[in-house]
Amino acid sequence: MKKLRLIAGLTAAALSLGMLTACGNDDSGSKEGSGKVIIGTLDLVNGDLIAQYEKWYETELGVDVEIKKFDSGKDINAALASGSIDIGQEGSSPAALAIANGIDIEVIWIADIIGKAETLAAKNGSGIETLADLKGKKVATPFASTAHFSLLNALKLEGIDENEVSILDMETDKINAAWQTGDIDAAYVWYPVLGELLKDGTAITDSEQLAAKGVVTADTNVVRKEYADANPDVVTKFVELQLKANDIINTDSAKASEEISSVLGITKEDAADQITQFKYLNADEEIDYLDKEFAATLKSTADFLVEQKSITSAPELSEFEKRVTSEFVKKAASK
């Protein structure tokens, strides 16, 4: 199975404001009102891939379109900061960091909610059957990742002090090796390593269960506010295409799997399996998330990264509330 890293762990060096603004003189992006949009994509498993397959961007946005491929949310943020893209796709952690670092963006779309794609697995025979059983155990996760964020929030929701658990910072390949040698008892991680762990392990909780409790990790689409202000119809149409793509995912998974597999160069079976690991929202769900809780999710993510020393400070909740908008979803849904 092709490894599809959904939301990368982030460090201060990778996402410092200095790095992001270093590209500030890049004038390769589209000009406001110029009749062009430049879209940055990470090829995540969501409706963006269907829009790419169907060539909706080129045929339906009504402007010239350029699609740029990126490897990480860090790179998306650098491109947004320099103005070399107009709309970008990134995880909730990079989005929170973009806002914390003062990049002038708006979160306009939640592309997917991470579900069982990230799971806390306990090794069989470790004596771990519930979160409470983690006390005194060794649990690995990549620090400053969404999995780390989810693990600490899972403990907090259960009233467990994180200091009662030995939490180890490990990259995914190291987690698998430590699991096999018995050096760790559990891990919060994603596929494909998660699939290996579950061969002789048990799922204790996952990001789908945490999302239901308000601890949301997600992939998003963001737009440069200057571009959105000058081109609201393009941004609205972009969101309308995401709604249309999500409808295919939720109502015709076979078609969605075929199209996603074609764009990514993976098997239909792999695509079908990965689709089940996420939640794809309809218009009402999008509006509900964006209006009621997503700003708080980004704020808590930023606060978490401050605690992890990935950034030095996080703005107040009001700043995140200004940067999360359901305006374009509401307009798109009314068409």
C-alpha positions in Angstrom: 0.0 0.0 0.0 1.3 3.4 -0.9 2.0 5.4 2.2 -0.4 8.4 2.4 0.7 10.6 5.2 -2.4 12.6 6.0 -1.2 15.3 8.3 2.4 15.7 9.1 3.9 16.4 12.5 5.2 19.9 12.7 8.2 21.5 14.3 9.2 25.0 15.1 12.0 25.0 12.5 9.7 23.7 9.8 7.0 26.3 10.4 8.6 29.4 11.9 7.3 32.7 10.7 10.8 33.6 9.5 10.8 30.7 7.1 7.4 31.5 5.9 8.0 35.1 5.2 11.4 34.5 3.7 9.5 33.8 0.5 7.6 37.0 0.7 9.1 38.5 -2.5 7.9 35.7 -4.7 5.5 37.4 -7.2 4.6 34.3 -9.2 1.1 34.0 -7.8 -2.1 35.2 -9.5 -3.0 38.8 -9.0 -6.2 39.7 -7.3 -9.0 40.0 -9.9 -6.7 38.7 -12.7 -8.9 35.9 -13.8 -6.6 33.1 -12.5 -6.4 30.9 -9.5 -3.5 28.9 -8.3 -4.4 25.9 -6.2 -2.0 24.1 -3.9 -2.7 20.4 -3.2 -1.3 17.7 -1.1 -3.1 14.8 -2.8 -4.9 13.9 0.4 -7.7 11.3 0.3 -10.7 13.5 -0.1 -12.8 15.3 -2.6 -10.0 17.4 -4.0 -8.8 14.3 -5.8 -12.2 13.7 -7.4 -12.2 17.4 -8.5 -8.8 16.8 -10.1 -9.9 13.6 -11.8 -13.0 15.2 -13.2 -11.0 18.3 -14.2 -13.7 20.4 -12.5 -11.3 23.1 -11.6 -10.3 23.7 -15.2 -13.9 23.5 -16.6 -16.1 25.0 -13.8 -14.2 27.7 -11.9 -14.5 30.2 -14.8 -10.9 31.3 -14.6 -7.5 30.1 -15.7 -6.4 27.4 -13.2 -2.9 26.2 -12.2 -2.5 23.3 -9.8 0.7 23.0 -7.8 1.6 19.8 -5.9 3.2 20.1 -2.5 4.6 17.6 0.0 3.5 19.1 3.3 1.4 21.8 5.0 4.7 23.5 5.8 5.2 24.1 2.0 1.6 25.1 1.6 2.0 27.7 4.3 5.2 29.1 2.7 3.4 29.4 -0.6 0.4 31.2 0.9 2.7 33.5 2.8 4.6 34.4 -0.4 1.4 34.8 -2.4 2.5 32.1 -4.9 -0.8 30.2 -4.4 -4.3 31.4 -3.7 -6.1 28.3 -2.3 -4.3 25.6 -0.4 -5.0 22.3 1.3 -3.4 21.5 4.7 -4.1 19.8 7.9 -5.6 21.4 11.0 -2.1 21.6 12.6 -0.6 23.6 9.7 -3.7 25.7 9.5 -3.5 26.6 13.3 0.2 27.4 12.8 -0.5 29.6 9.8 -2.9 31.7 11.9 -0.6 31.7 14.9 2.2 33.0 12.6 0.1 35.8 11.2 -0.4 34.5 7.6 -3.5 36.3 6.2 -5.7 33.3 5.4 -9.2 32.1 6.0 -10.3 28.5 6.6 -13.1 27.9 4.2 -13.6 24.2 4.0 -13.1 21.1 6.1 -12.0 18.5 3.5 -12.2 15.5 5.9 -12.4 14.7 9.6 -9.7 12.2 10.5 -11.3 9.0 11.9 -9.9 5.6 12.5 -6.9 6.4 10.2 -5.2 7.4 13.5 -5.7 5.0 16.3 -4.3 4.2 19.7 -3.2 0.6 19.5 -2.1 -1.5 22.5 0.0 -4.6 22.1 -1.8 -7.8 23.0 -0.6 -9.1 26.4 0.4 -5.6 27.6 -2.4 -5.5 30.0 -3.9 -2.4 28.3 -7.6 -2.7 27.7 -8.7 0.9 28.5 -7.1 4.3 28.6 -6.8 4.0 32.4 -4.5 1.0 31.8 -1.9 3.3 30.1 -0.7 4.5 33.5 2.9 3.4 34.0 3.1 2.1 30.4 5.3 3.2 27.5 3.3 4.8 24.7 4.9 6.0 21.5 3.7 8.7 19.1 5.4 11.2 16.8 5.6 14.4 18.8 3.8 17.6 17.5 1.7 15.4 15.2 -2.1 15.1 15.2 -1.7 11.7 16.7 0.2 13.2 19.6 -2.4 15.9 20.0 -5.2 13.2 20.0 -3.3 11.0 22.5 -2.9 13.8 25.0 -6.5 14.9 24.6 -7.7 11.3 25.1 -5.9 11.2 28.4 -7.2 14.6 29.4 -10.8 13.5 28.7 -10.4 10.5 30.9 -8.9 12.6 33.7 -5.4 10.9 33.4 -2.3 13.0 34.0 0.0 12.7 31.1 2.9 12.4 33.5 1.5 9.1 34.7 2.2 7.7 31.2 5.6 7.3 29.7 5.0 9.0 26.3 7.9 8.5 23.9 8.6 10.6 20.8 9.1 8.2 17.9 8.7 8.4 14.1 6.5 5.8 12.5 9.2 3.4 11.3 10.8 3.5 14.8 7.4 2.8 16.4 7.0 -0.4 14.4 10.5 -1.6 15.3 10.0 -0.8 19.0 6.7 -2.6 18.9 8.2 -5.7 17.5 11.0 -5.8 20.1 8.6 -5.1 23.0 10.1 -1.8 23.9 6.7 -0.1 23.9 3.3 -1.1 25.1 1.1 1.0 22.9 1.3 3.6 20.2 -1.0 6.3 18.7 -0.2 6.3 15.0 -1.5 6.2 11.5 -1.5 3.8 8.5 0.4 1.9 7.2 2.3 1.3 10.5 -1.0 1.1 12.3 -2.1 -1.8 10.2 1.1 -3.7 11.2 0.5 -3.0 14.9 -3.1 -4.2 14.8 -1.9 -7.6 13.6 -1.0 -8.4 17.2 -2.6 -5.4 18.9 -6.0 -4.0 19.9 -7.5 -0.6 19.2 -8.2 1.3 22.4 -9.5 4.6 21.0 -9.2 6.5 17.7 -9.6 9.9 16.3 -13.1 9.2 15.1 -14.2 8.6 18.7 -12.3 11.8 19.8 -13.9 13.9 17.1 -17.3 12.9 18.4 -16.2 14.4 21.8 -15.1 17.6 20.2 -11.4 16.8 19.7 -11.2 17.2 15.9 -8.2 16.6 13.7 -8.9 17.4 10.1 -7.7 18.4 6.6 -8.8 21.8 5.5 -8.8 24.2 2.5 -7.6 27.7 3.2 -7.5 30.8 1.0 -5.5 34.0 1.1 -7.9 36.5 2.4 -6.8 39.1 -0.1 -7.7 36.7 -2.9 -11.0 35.7 -1.4 -12.0 39.4 -0.9 -11.3 40.1 -4.6 -12.6 36.8 -6.0 -15.5 35.6 -3.9 -17.3 33.9 -6.8 -14.3 31.8 -7.6 -13.9 30.7 -3.9 -17.6 29.9 -3.6 -17.4 27.8 -6.8 -14.4 26.0 -5.4 -16.3 25.1 -2.3 -19.3 24.0 -4.4 -17.0 21.6 -6.2 -15.9 20.1 -2.9 -19.5 19.6 -1.8 -20.2 17.8 -5.1 -17.1 15.6 -4.6 -18.1 14.7 -1.1 -21.5 13.7 -2.4 -19.8 11.2 -4.7 -17.7 9.8 -1.9 -20.7 9.4 0.4 -23.1 8.0 -2.1 -21.0 6.1 -4.7 -17.9 4.8 -3.0 -17.0 2.6 -5.9 -16.8 5.6 -8.3 -14.9 7.6 -5.7 -12.4 4.8 -5.1 -11.8 4.4 -8.8 -11.2 8.1 -9.3 -9.0 8.6 -6.2 -6.9 5.5 -7.1 -6.4 6.9 -10.6 -5.0 10.2 -9.3 -2.8 8.7 -6.6 -1.6 5.7 -8.6 -2.8 3.1 -6.0 -5.2 0.2 -6.2 -8.9 0.7 -6.0 -8.9 -1.6 -2.9 -6.4 0.6 -1.1 -8.4 3.7 -2.0 -11.6 2.1 -0.9 -10.0 1.1 2.4 -8.6 4.6 3.1 -11.9 6.3 2.3 -13.4 4.4 5.3 -10.9 6.0 7.6 -12.3 9.5 7.3 -15.6 11.4 7.6 -16.6 13.5 4.7 -19.1 16.3 5.6 -22.2 17.5 3.9 -23.2 21.1 3.7 -25.1 21.2 7.0 -22.3 19.4 8.8 -19.7 21.7 7.3 -21.5 24.8 8.4 -22.0 23.4 11.9 -18.3 22.6 12.4 -17.2 25.9 10.9 -19.6 28.0 12.9 -19.6 26.2 16.3 -16.3 24.5 17.1 -13.6 24.5 14.5 -12.0 27.8 15.6 -11.8 26.4 19.1 -10.2 23.2 17.7 -7.5 25.3 15.9 -6.9 27.4 19.1 -6.5 24.2 21.2 -4.1 22.8 18.5 -2.0 26.0 18.6 -2.0 25.9 22.4 -0.9 22.3 22.3 2.0 23.2 20.0 3.0 26.0 22.3 3.2 23.4 25.1 5.3 21.3 22.8 7.6 24.3 22.0 6.8 24.1 18.3 5.7 27.7 18.4 6.4 30.3 21.1 2.8 31.7 21.5 -0.7 31.3 20.2 -3.2 34.1 19.6 -6.5 34.5 21.4 -9.6 32.5 20.4 -11.0 35.6 18.7 -8.3 35.6 16.1 -9.1 32.0 15.1 -12.8 32.9 15.0 -12.0 35.7 12.6 -10.1 33.2 10.4 -12.7 30.4 10.2 -15.7 31.2 8.0 -18.8 29.3 6.7 -19.7 32.1 4.3 -18.6 30.3 1.2 -20.2 27.0 2.2 -23.5 28.7 2.8 -23.3 30.5 -0.6 -22.3 27.2 -2.3 -25.1 25.2 -0.7 -27.7 27.8 -1.7 -26.9 27.4 -5.4 
